[in-house]
Amino acid sequence: HLNNASLMARREAAIPRGVGQSHHIFISRAENAEVWDVEGCRYIDFAGGIAVLNTGHRNAAVMEAVKSQLDCYTHTCFQVLAYEPYVELAERINAKAPGNFAKKTLFLTTGAEAVENAIKIARAHTGRSGVIAFSGGYHGRTLLTLAMTGKVAPYKLGFGPFPAEVFHARFPSALHGVSVDDTIASIEQIFKNDIDASRVAAIILEPVQGEGGFNVAPPELMRHLRTLCDQHGILLICDEVQTGAGRTGTWFACEQSGIAPDLITMAKSMAGGFPISAVVGRAEVMDAPGAGGLGGTYAGSPLACAAALAVLDEFEKHDLLQRSRDIGQRITTSLRNLAKRHSSIAEVRGLGAMVAMELCKNGDPHQPDAELTKALAAEATKRGLILLTCGTYGNVVRILVPLTADDALIDEGLAIIAASLDTLQP
Ligand code: PMP
């Protein structure tokens, strides 16, 4: 009979330790916002497969779309024999992306691949090589995206050297005293110290940093960056791999700052659990690479395209964008109430249903408490709730619950967070 401990032992013997595992749990079944492990224990899922399940585990409409697709064809490679779902998905994403200009969309398989391709496209269009990313940013595990990722341990350790011409500006944080002006000044400094603005192809940021700790880019930063990019002929790229597909209350988070990036990357929740990613952007920019310069064997798989179309339908049918805003309110209110009796909660922040709390020692926001964060996640697991942590100092608890979860289930999960913290810090 299968149990978690024996499966963990087999896993450790067969799989490299570099593939981490935040919870020592093996799953046997999942439904919407709940999962059951091989020992029959039930958990509420506030992780959503790291922001992949905005429409829930095994969403019925997504399952139906994939089953129909299975009955027709599963793979041809789009560059060999094309299929309509890829084209329809591109048309629908083009229509959703902000900006009053013609757009085109490219499909790939993973978030990192989308980011890599956005940089390739930006370089091909501008004829420049430089990339400016941000401290605390996360863009993936390939060598170029690692170069762009603004956190060393554990991602970059032992893997260098990384591709050249990638620089990091400071990401703003009101809690830690980094203002939007400081951020802009740090970019001007890169132009002075490292690379001339005329050689920079792109500035890339997450509208809300995901792995970095759910740090929200203030709208005035987005507007500043848009102006700065226009001044210097630099492309602005929003990495919406984690924020996209409705997580923040709009389909793309960048919509809320009123600016239109030149390129947007997305992945994760766009296909409800099936692997697909996208780059959407200005048609003339997207057309810069020559024929054959873009693609991939599995890129834009028919099964994932069918799933992604069903996800778009589900958002419209159930107004999941409004639901995202409502869930965000509910979680924020609950965590702010909890903060009233726990000075260890330095801040509750987020956008829409992308909400996190940062934990500190001695009520001092500048003393990150990674140990408490880890202990809280472990205590919650014991009580039947799957939580994820993040942040440069590992001291942020983040919530990425499916938007299809009902209020009762969300409240049950929030009550477990409160009970866990009360137990750890009576
Ligand atoms: N960009 C962002 C903002 C992400 O959050 C992630 C994944 N956490 C990635 C890129 C990389 O995506 P993937 O793991 O699918 O390659």
Residues whose N, C-alpha, C, O or C-beta is under 5 A from the ligand:
A	BS01	PMP	T110 G111 A112 E113 Y138 H139 G140 E206 G210 D239 V241 Q242 A267
